[in-house]
């Protein structure tokens, strides 16, 4: 198999669009994840009484927020996989157009 001409690939507008598409998802998703993940220790640290408040029986706000992080992570994972399928198609079209 021939070695790809990386400079030719990098110069292609399709490659720039692929990078933009990835950045449009990855940067906001990462920021959202980090803010959401760090919100629990911040909330517990600054507003402990609010987080101790029982919501469902003995289950308090802090436990519910911690459990919601699992749902948030699974949702982000699902969204990433959906977006990555589109990136794979863009990548395949780019390589096909360039003859690889």
C-alpha positions in Angstrom: 0.0 0.0 0.0 1.3 3.5 -0.9 2.1 5.9 1.9 -0.5 8.7 2.0 0.6 12.1 0.9 -0.1 13.8 4.3 0.5 17.4 3.0 -2.0 16.8 0.2 -4.6 15.5 2.6 -4.0 18.3 5.1 -4.4 20.9 2.3 -7.7 19.5 1.1 -10.8 21.6 2.1 -12.6 18.3 3.0 -10.0 17.7 5.7 -10.5 21.2 7.1 -14.2 20.6 7.2 -13.7 17.3 9.0 -11.5 19.0 11.6 -14.1 21.8 12.1 -16.9 19.2 12.5 -15.0 17.4 15.2 -14.1 20.6 17.0 -17.8 21.7 16.9 -18.7 18.7 19.0 -15.6 17.8 21.0 -14.8 21.3 22.5 -18.4 22.1 23.8 -18.9 18.5 24.9 -15.7 18.5 26.9 -16.4 21.8 28.5 -20.0 20.7 29.4 -18.6 17.4 30.9 -16.0 19.1 33.0 -18.4 21.8 34.3 -21.1 19.2 35.1 -18.6 16.8 36.7 -17.0 19.6 38.9 -20.4 21.0 39.9 -21.0 18.3 42.5 -17.9 19.0 44.6 -18.5 22.7 44.3 -22.2 22.5 45.3 -21.4 20.2 48.2 -18.5 22.5 49.3 -20.3 25.8 49.1 -24.0 24.8 49.7 -23.8 21.6 51.9 -27.2 22.2 53.5 -28.9 22.4 50.1 -27.2 19.2 49.0 -28.2 17.4 52.2 -31.8 18.1 51.7 -33.8 14.8 51.3 -35.5 14.5 47.9 -36.8 10.9 47.8 -36.9 9.4 51.3 -33.4 9.3 52.5 -31.9 10.1 49.1 -30.6 13.6 49.1 -29.8 16.1 46.3 -26.1 15.2 46.3 -26.8 11.5 45.6 -29.3 12.4 42.9 -26.8 14.7 41.3 -24.1 12.0 41.5 -26.3 9.5 39.9 -27.3 12.0 37.2 -23.6 12.1 36.2 -23.9 8.5 35.0 -26.8 9.4 32.8 -25.0 12.5 31.5 -21.9 10.4 30.7 -23.9 7.7 28.8 -25.8 10.4 26.9 -22.5 12.2 25.9 -21.1 8.8 24.9 -24.2 8.1 22.7 -24.0 11.6 21.1 -20.3 11.1 20.4 -20.8 7.8 18.7 -23.6 9.3 16.6 -21.3 12.2 15.6 -18.3 9.9 15.0 -20.4 7.9 12.4 -20.7 11.1 10.4 -17.0 11.8 10.8 -16.2 8.3 9.5 -18.4 9.0 6.4 -16.7 12.3 5.8 -13.3 10.6 6.3 -14.1 7.8 3.8 -15.4 10.3 1.2 -12.2 12.4 1.6 -9.9 9.4 1.2 -11.9 8.0 -1.7 -11.8 11.4 -3.5 -8.1 11.6 -3.0 -7.6 8.0 -4.3 -6.7 6.2 -1.0 
